[in-house]
Amino acid sequence: MTEKLPWLALKGITGVGWVLFQRLVQAFGSPAAVFEADGADLRQIRGVSPAIAQAICTFRDWGRVEAELHRVSAAGAQLLTLDNATFPPSLKEIPYPPAFLFIRGEVTPADTLAVALVGTRGASYYGLKVCRRLARDLAGHGVTVVSGLARGIDTAAHQGALVAGGRSLAVLGCGLDVV
């Protein structure tokens, strides 16, 4: 678990978004190496202000980051980093993939063939019916259905996949402890 601490810590630095996170890792080789860099080297990276460089160089709150990872584990989840072989390959192909995902359950090789079905929460009866049928048919042919667990179309997508005995993955834009 300790090799994951720098991933979570770096993302937690104020001002370090996904793009800057990736620039830093690309420049220094790993999140751990970013924390070993000196301020002058950090400031050479486009987007690193003196305040961000200072925050990285003086970061010592490893206990807080470790406690956060323990909360993730207590929720039955894990932190899956971009360098992990099981990180979804399709996500690695986008211009700025997330550096990590919090996952509960597992991502399998079969999930490479997946389709996202998302839509309105206030769906019509017809929309819900069509979405359930589409998800059921796709899942019945081995396609993993991905949606967001919201009411409406997202729920219909998950229901359709499960009725077919297929795989259904939920991608949440919030924490695992927030539904």
N, C-alpha and C positions, 0 to 999 in steps of 0.2 A: 504494500500500500504506500510506502514512503516514496517510491519513484513517481507516484502520481501527485504528491504534494506540490511540487513546483508548477505543474500544469494549472492546478486550481488557484494557487497563490498568485501566479502571474496574471491570470485573467481577473483576479480580484483587485489588482492595482488600479486606482482611479486614473482614468485616461487611456487605459490599455483595452481597446476593443479588439474584435476579431482580426481586423486587417493589421493593426500594429503588432498584435500577438504573433501573427505569422511572419511578419518582417523580422521581428526579434529572434524567433526560433530559426528562421532561415539564416540570419547573420551569425548566430552563435552556436547553432547545431542542436540545441535542446532547451527546454524551459529551465532546467537546472543550470545550464551554462550561462543563461541570461543573468541569473542571480550571482554568478561568479565574476561577471564582467565589471570593469570599472566605469565610473561615470563618464569619462571622456569617450570611451568606446561606445557606450550606450547612446550618447548625444549625437554620434555620427549617423545613427539610423534615422531616416526621414520619419517625422512624426513624434520623435522622442524629445519632449521639452525638458528643460533643466529640472522641473518639478517631478516629472515621471522618472527621470534618471535617478534623482535623489530618493524617491519612494522605493525604487528597486534596490538601490545600493544599501539602504538603511532598513530594509524589510527584516523583521525579526518575529513576526506574529505566527510562527509555525504551529503553535498550539491551537490557535483558532482554526487554521486550515485543517489540521488533523481532526479536530472536533467536528468540522463540517463533513469530512469523509466518513467519520464514524456515524453521523446522522444518516448519511446516504446508505451505509451498510445496514443500519438498524431498520431502514425502510425496505430492506430486501433488495436493494439496488446496488449498482456498481458504477464506477466512473470508467468509461471506455474512451481512451485517448486516440487521437488521429494516427499515431504510430502503431496501434494495435492491429494485428492481422485480421481480426474479426470486425473492425470498423467498416461500416457499409461502403462497399466500393463505389457505388454511384455518388455518394456524398463526397468522396475524395476527388471526384472529377469536376466539381463545381469550382468557380474561380476562388472563392473564399470559404472553404468548408469550415464547419465548426471545429474547434480544436479538440473538443471532447463532447461526449454525450453521457447523460445519466440514463442508465438502462435498468429496467426491472424485467426479468425474463431473459430471453436470449434472441440474438439475431443469428439466423442460420444461413448456410449457403443457398438454400431454396428461396430466401428472401431477396435474392438478386433480381428475380423476376417479380416485380411488384408494381402496383399502380395505386396512385393516391386518388381517393374519391372524397372531395370536400365540397361544402356548399353552405347554404343558408340554414340558420337555426329555425326559421319560420317557413319551412318547406310546405308545399301543398301535399295533399294526399297522393296525387299523381306522382309528384316528384319523389316522395318517399318510396312509393311502390316500385318505380323504375329503378331507383338507386339500389334497393334491396335485391331486385332481380339481377341487375348488372353485377353487383358484388357477389351474389350467389353463383352466377355463371362463371365469373372470372375465377373465383376461389375453387370452383369445381374443376377447373382446368389447371390447377396448380399455381395460380397467380396469387401472391400475397397482397391483401388489401390493406392499405395504409390510410388512416384518417386521424382526426383530432380529438375524438371522444366528446365533442360538443353535441348538444341536442340537434335534432333535425337530420340533415343529410349525413353528417358524420356518423350518428348513431345507426341510421339505416344501413350504411356501408358495413359497419362492424357486424350488425345483425345478419345481413345477407351472407357475409363470409363465414360466420359461425354456423349458420344453418346448413351450409354446404360441407361443414367439417374442415374448412380451410383455415389458413393463417390470417390473423388480423393483428396489425400493429397500430398502436396509438402513439402519435407524436404530440407531445404537450408543449405548449409555449410557456409553461409555468413550472414550478417545482413539482417533484413527484409527490409531495405531501399536500399539494393544492389541486383540487379538482374543480 
